[in-house]
Amino acid sequence: MSADDASASPAPAPATAGDRSALGWKVRLAILLGGALLKVLGRTWRLQIIGRDALASRPEGTDPVVYTLWHGQMLACLYGHRIRTGVLISEHRDGEIISQIVSMFGAFGIRGSSSRGGTRALLEAVRVARQGVDIAFTPDGPRGPRYSYAPGPLILAHRAGIPIVTITAHADRMWQLRSWDRFEIPKPFARVTVLYGAPQQLTDEDVREAAKRVDEFGADMQEKVRAVAALAAART
């Protein structure tokens, strides 16, 4: 998400947001340098973003949405997002680093995950969503397995009464880290395609029934990964 292009007015920082002062000066310096390098790298990408315009141009007062994106595709998905969004991020120390980086691109962190601080983070995310702010969720984060779908975004969407929108990405040239999520970094001048899915409103009777739909929504996101790859191939 580009801080230069963010158009919405900032929302109040959530109570669970990270504290930059908790990091040493070397880490803070690395974050600043890393964020600057990511901005420079991103400006070289040949971006095609499909399905975002209707979300970016929503009238004021329109209900927010829950974005779901795979942990390993976070960089490409959020770089061109340009919509004010709270990102659910792990409470681990590396989560604090990610929180500070996403803040440089116009987002803000909501600290917590399915493994630590999950209930508190979900409650905070519901509170922020009810203020009209979109929430981004990586259903396979923070530890995986890769492309697994935890029930967190379904619980959040049901409790807040807002739809889910998938974001998937494909780069024709990229580096992949040897981490559990095979984190993807598009190379300079890569063709990067980002696909936003249609909003999906949950109509289940209660939150427990909504949470049982993890396999359905996980399969849908996998299908979106194949769809964005096909769209990217059509560009060449």
C-alpha positions as CSV (number, residue, x, y, z in Angstrom):
1,M,0.0,0.0,0.0
2,S,1.5,3.3,-1.0
3,A,1.6,6.0,1.6
4,D,2.0,8.6,-1.2
5,D,-1.3,7.6,-2.7
6,A,-3.5,6.8,0.3
7,S,-6.6,8.8,-0.2
8,A,-8.7,8.1,2.9
9,S,-8.3,10.1,6.1
10,P,-6.4,8.2,8.8
11,A,-8.4,6.2,11.3
12,P,-7.5,6.3,15.0
13,A,-4.8,3.8,15.8
14,P,-6.1,0.7,17.5
15,A,-5.3,0.0,21.1
16,T,-3.3,-3.1,20.1
17,A,-1.1,-1.3,17.6
18,G,2.7,-1.9,17.9
19,D,5.1,0.3,19.8
20,R,8.1,1.3,17.7
21,S,10.1,2.2,20.8
22,A,10.1,-1.5,21.7
23,L,12.6,-2.1,18.9
24,G,16.3,-1.4,19.1
25,W,17.8,1.4,17.0
26,K,19.4,-1.0,14.6
27,V,16.1,-2.7,13.9
28,R,14.4,0.7,13.5
29,L,17.1,1.7,11.0
30,A,16.7,-1.5,9.1
31,I,12.9,-1.0,8.9
32,L,13.4,2.5,7.5
33,L,15.9,1.4,4.9
34,G,13.9,-1.7,4.1
35,G,10.7,0.3,3.6
36,A,12.5,2.8,1.4
37,L,13.9,-0.1,-0.7
38,L,10.5,-1.7,-1.0
39,K,9.0,1.6,-2.3
40,V,11.8,2.0,-4.9
41,L,11.4,-1.7,-5.9
42,G,7.6,-1.4,-6.2
43,R,7.8,1.6,-8.4
44,T,9.6,-0.5,-11.0
45,W,6.8,-3.1,-11.1
46,R,4.3,-3.1,-14.0
47,L,1.2,-3.4,-12.0
48,Q,-2.2,-4.5,-13.2
49,I,-4.9,-4.3,-10.5
50,I,-8.2,-5.9,-11.2
51,G,-11.4,-5.3,-9.2
52,R,-10.1,-2.6,-6.8
53,D,-11.7,0.5,-8.4
54,A,-15.2,-0.2,-7.0
55,L,-13.8,-0.7,-3.5
56,A,-11.6,2.4,-3.7
57,S,-14.5,4.6,-4.8
58,R,-17.1,3.5,-2.2
59,P,-19.1,6.5,-0.9
60,E,-18.4,7.6,2.7
61,G,-20.5,5.6,5.1
62,T,-20.4,2.4,3.1
63,D,-19.8,-0.7,5.1
64,P,-16.1,-1.8,5.3
65,V,-14.9,-5.2,4.2
66,V,-12.6,-8.0,5.4
67,Y,-9.7,-8.6,2.9
68,T,-8.2,-12.0,3.0
69,L,-4.7,-12.6,1.4
70,W,-2.2,-15.4,1.7
71,H,0.7,-14.5,4.0
72,G,3.4,-15.2,1.4
73,Q,1.7,-12.8,-1.1
74,M,1.4,-9.9,1.3
75,L,3.9,-7.6,-0.3
76,A,2.4,-7.6,-3.8
77,C,-1.1,-7.5,-2.5
78,L,-0.7,-4.6,-0.2
79,Y,1.8,-2.5,-2.2
80,G,-0.8,-1.1,-4.7
81,H,-3.8,-1.3,-2.3
82,R,-4.2,2.4,-1.5
83,I,-7.2,1.9,0.7
84,R,-7.0,2.7,4.4
85,T,-6.8,-0.7,6.1
86,G,-6.0,-2.3,9.4
87,V,-3.8,-5.4,9.1
88,L,-4.1,-8.2,11.7
89,I,-0.5,-8.9,12.6
90,S,1.2,-11.4,15.0
91,E,2.1,-10.4,18.5
92,H,5.6,-11.9,18.1
93,R,8.6,-9.6,17.8
94,D,8.7,-10.2,14.0
95,G,5.1,-9.0,14.0
96,E,6.2,-5.7,15.4
97,I,8.6,-5.3,12.6
98,I,5.9,-6.1,10.0
99,S,3.6,-3.7,11.8
100,Q,6.1,-0.8,11.4
101,I,6.7,-1.7,7.7
102,V,3.0,-1.7,6.8
103,S,2.5,1.6,8.5
104,M,5.0,3.1,6.0
105,F,2.6,2.1,3.2
106,G,-0.5,3.7,4.6
107,A,-1.8,0.8,6.7
108,F,-1.8,0.2,10.5
109,G,-1.3,-3.0,12.5
110,I,-3.8,-4.7,14.8
111,R,-1.7,-6.9,17.0
112,G,-2.6,-10.5,17.6
113,S,-3.1,-13.8,15.8
114,S,-4.8,-17.2,15.9
115,S,-1.9,-18.5,18.1
116,R,-1.3,-15.5,20.5
117,G,-3.7,-12.8,21.6
118,G,-6.3,-14.0,19.0
119,T,-9.5,-13.2,21.0
120,R,-8.3,-9.7,21.9
121,A,-7.2,-9.0,18.4
122,L,-10.5,-10.1,16.9
123,L,-12.4,-8.0,19.3
124,E,-10.3,-5.0,18.4
125,A,-10.7,-5.8,14.7
126,V,-14.5,-5.8,15.1
127,R,-14.3,-2.5,16.9
128,V,-12.2,-0.9,14.2
129,A,-14.4,-2.4,11.4
130,R,-17.5,-0.9,13.1
131,Q,-15.8,2.5,12.8
132,G,-16.0,2.0,9.0
133,V,-12.4,0.8,8.4
134,D,-11.4,-2.1,6.3
135,I,-9.5,-5.0,7.9
136,A,-6.9,-7.3,6.1
137,F,-6.4,-10.8,7.4
138,T,-3.9,-13.5,6.4
139,P,-5.8,-16.7,7.1
140,D,-2.7,-18.9,7.0
141,G,-0.6,-16.6,9.2
142,P,1.4,-16.3,11.3
143,R,2.9,-19.8,11.2
144,G,1.0,-21.7,8.5
145,P,0.8,-24.2,7.1
146,R,1.0,-22.3,3.9
147,Y,-2.4,-21.8,2.2
148,S,-4.3,-23.2,5.3
149,Y,-7.4,-21.2,6.2
150,A,-8.0,-20.4,9.8
151,P,-11.6,-19.3,10.9
152,G,-10.5,-15.8,12.0
153,P,-11.7,-13.8,9.0
154,L,-15.0,-15.7,9.0
155,I,-15.6,-14.9,12.7
156,L,-14.7,-11.3,12.1
157,A,-16.9,-10.9,9.1
158,H,-19.9,-12.5,10.8
159,R,-19.6,-10.5,14.0
160,A,-19.1,-7.2,12.2
161,G,-21.7,-8.0,9.6
162,I,-19.5,-7.2,6.7
163,P,-18.4,-9.1,3.5
164,I,-15.2,-10.8,2.7
165,V,-13.1,-9.8,-0.3
166,T,-10.1,-12.0,-1.5
167,I,-6.9,-10.5,-2.8
168,T,-4.5,-12.7,-4.7
169,A,-1.4,-11.8,-6.7
170,H,1.0,-13.2,-9.3
171,A,4.4,-12.0,-10.4
172,D,6.1,-13.3,-13.6
173,R,9.5,-13.0,-11.9
174,M,10.1,-13.1,-8.2
175,W,12.3,-14.2,-5.4
176,Q,10.8,-16.7,-3.0
177,L,12.2,-17.0,0.6
178,R,12.7,-20.3,2.2
179,S,10.2,-19.5,4.9
180,W,7.1,-21.6,5.7
181,D,5.0,-19.2,3.5
182,R,7.5,-19.1,0.6
183,F,7.3,-15.3,0.9
184,E,7.2,-13.7,-2.6
185,I,9.2,-10.6,-3.6
186,P,8.6,-9.6,-7.2
187,K,11.9,-8.7,-8.9
188,P,12.6,-5.3,-10.5
189,F,10.4,-4.6,-13.5
190,A,8.3,-7.7,-12.9
191,R,4.8,-7.9,-14.3
192,V,2.6,-8.0,-11.1
193,T,-1.1,-8.8,-11.4
194,V,-3.4,-8.4,-8.4
195,L,-7.0,-9.7,-8.4
196,Y,-9.7,-8.6,-6.0
197,G,-12.6,-11.0,-5.7
198,A,-16.3,-10.1,-5.5
199,P,-17.6,-9.4,-1.9
200,Q,-19.0,-12.4,-0.2
201,Q,-21.5,-11.8,2.6
202,L,-21.9,-14.4,5.3
203,T,-25.6,-15.3,6.0
204,D,-25.0,-18.1,8.5
205,E,-27.3,-18.2,11.5
206,D,-24.5,-17.9,14.0
207,V,-20.7,-17.4,14.2
208,R,-20.0,-21.1,14.9
209,E,-21.7,-22.1,11.6
210,A,-19.7,-19.4,9.8
211,A,-16.5,-20.6,11.2
212,K,-17.1,-24.1,9.9
213,R,-16.8,-22.9,6.3
214,V,-13.0,-22.7,6.4
215,D,-12.6,-25.5,3.7
216,E,-15.0,-23.7,1.4
217,F,-13.3,-20.3,1.7
218,G,-9.8,-21.9,1.6
219,A,-10.7,-23.6,-1.7
220,D,-12.1,-20.4,-3.1
221,M,-8.8,-18.6,-2.4
222,Q,-6.9,-21.4,-4.0
223,E,-9.1,-21.0,-7.1
224,K,-8.4,-17.2,-7.0
225,V,-4.6,-18.0,-7.0
226,R,-5.1,-20.0,-10.2
227,A,-7.4,-17.3,-11.7
228,V,-4.9,-14.5,-11.2
229,A,-2.1,-16.7,-12.7
230,A,-4.3,-17.2,-15.8
231,L,-5.0,-13.5,-16.0
232,A,-1.2,-12.8,-15.7
233,A,-0.5,-15.3,-18.5
234,A,-3.0,-13.5,-20.8
235,R,-0.9,-10.3,-20.4
236,T,2.1,-11.7,-22.1
